[in-house]
Amino acid sequence: MFKKITLAFAMLALIAVPAIAEEESDLGTVHFPNSGSEAAQAAFQRGVAALHSFWYEEAGEAFKNAQEIDPDFALAYWGEAVSHNHPLWSEQDISAAREVLKRFGDTRAARRARTPTERERLYMDTVEVLYGPGDKYERDELYHQAMRRLAEAHPEDNEAQAFYALSYLGLVRRGEPGFHRQMKAGAIVTDLFQREPDHPGAAHYVIHSFDDPEHAPLALEAANRYAEIAPEAHHAQHMPSHIFVQHGMWNRVSASNDVAYNASAKWVERKNLSITKRDYHSLEWKAYADLQRGVYGDVIDAIAIVDDAVGETDDNRLRRISASMVARHAIETGRYDAISLPSGDMDTSRYNSTANLLLAAGMKAFAEKDAAGATAAADQLRALADKRAADGEAYQADSVRIQQHEIEALAAQIAGDTEGALKHAKAATKIEETQDPPSGPTYPMKPSHELYGELLLAAGKAEKARAQFETSLTRTPNRTASLLGLARAATALGDEDAANRAYATLQTFLTEADGDVSFLEEVRSHATATTDMQQ
């Protein structure tokens, strides 16, 4: 049972405030002193807590409620403006944010004059630069500097510390070398989490700061805690799975995202929102975890949920999510009945559905020994990578180029050119090693080290194959196909201890696997043989 946590707050001095209804209390504990009216506090504090769980719709609504109660409440306008900035997703509605600020005052000087305290003026300064002139990265940097000034001027202000840490994370760009920004953010919020264990932003931002295989152990405590802190927020239910993925805890990944999706569905129903607002992102993560668990039937059910929503709404975003889920299901299971070469416009959105379907189509061609089909998929991946590069999207171009080399490797293997296949597979790994480790379901959907290992093993190069599977598992811990490859490579090398460890790990999360999973009997028979030897 989730612990009920009531939003707490203080004004500049301790005051009595109205009780908050229980159904509006499960977002965590924040203490944000301010000069707004007592009557507006419940709505304002709820808005701040919702911001910390990236529940931007709920936050914006709460801040508007606070403004209706107290039209002179400066920080209520600050909060609503902040709700239009989604730093970790590189999304920002600058026009909407500027309209919010304009409602409070026509100019920056006018707004500053209406803000009653110096500390609150520092808060207002942060959004003035966030939504001021300049390109987005320049404004993100100016916002970070403004947050630093606020946090240094008021070290006692937990909210300033939390938003300052988040501003570090908002400056991280994909492919950026090192983790210096994440570590600085993590240091701030780890301290805050120890002091305020019920603070939603502290736990949330600890997770984001350490969301990679190397640093994820530092966030496991926060991951275990966050869902309990803010059970009402579906994103809070999802976020612990970022750390569970990095530990290969597939049962927990599946469970967390199941709760997250259902929480979002209840919110949509309660608010009578479009079903496009459901958290299909969590449903996609659950499907990935279930593929690792061998629970393929549940994945088909998840795809059907998205397809039903597509049929009801004709929403392109959901259509792309469905296509990617279909591709991943085929790649992980080797069941390619639903896969064909995609036609029509290329998807160059962040959903990458065209690239995902092309990868699946190439792998289908390999399974069917269809050289022409594999070559066609590789050619289309090359064209997509070239387009991404021409559009100035170098990181995305490299992501697609990995998949191009993977399918070229498979095409070469079909033609009997083992050395050519290994050359392309190795080229794929070299590109992937320049990219960030996955922060969730693998991308590319077939990790290149895993594919390279499988090709090496098929070529009788078990020692080299084992090294590739081990590398794959450092980037994507406990991936089923990589563990299976490692077990087979170790067996080929006569290293029964390593094989036993890999098979034993597989056994821990295949307990609910469908009976027709192709490798299930291999895992179970090895377990039986190992047990008999021990007896």
Secondary structure by P-SEA (a helix, b strand, c coil): cbbbbccccccccbbbbccccccccccbbbbbbccccccaaaaaaaaaaaaaacaaaaaaaaaaaaaaacccaaaaaaaaaaaaccccccccaaaaaaaaaaaacccaaaaaaacccaaaaaaaaaaaaacccccaaaaaaaaaaaaaaaaaaccccaaaaaaaaaaaaaacccccccaaaaaaaaaaaaaaaaaccccaaaaaaaaaaacccccccccaaaaacccccccccccccaaaaaaaaaacaaaaaaaaaaaaaaaaaaaaaaacccccccaaaaaaaaaaaaaaacaaaaaaaaaaaaaaaaaacccaaaaaaaaaaaaaaaaacccccccccccccccccccaaaaaaaaaaaaaaaaaccaaaaaaaaaaaaaaaaaaaaacaaaaaaaaaaaaaaaaaaaaaaacaaaaaaaaaaaaaaaaaacccccccccccccaaaaaaaaaaaacaaaaaaaaaaaaaaaccccaaaaaaaaaaaaaacaaaaaaaaaaaaaaccccccccccaaaaaaaaaaaaaaaac
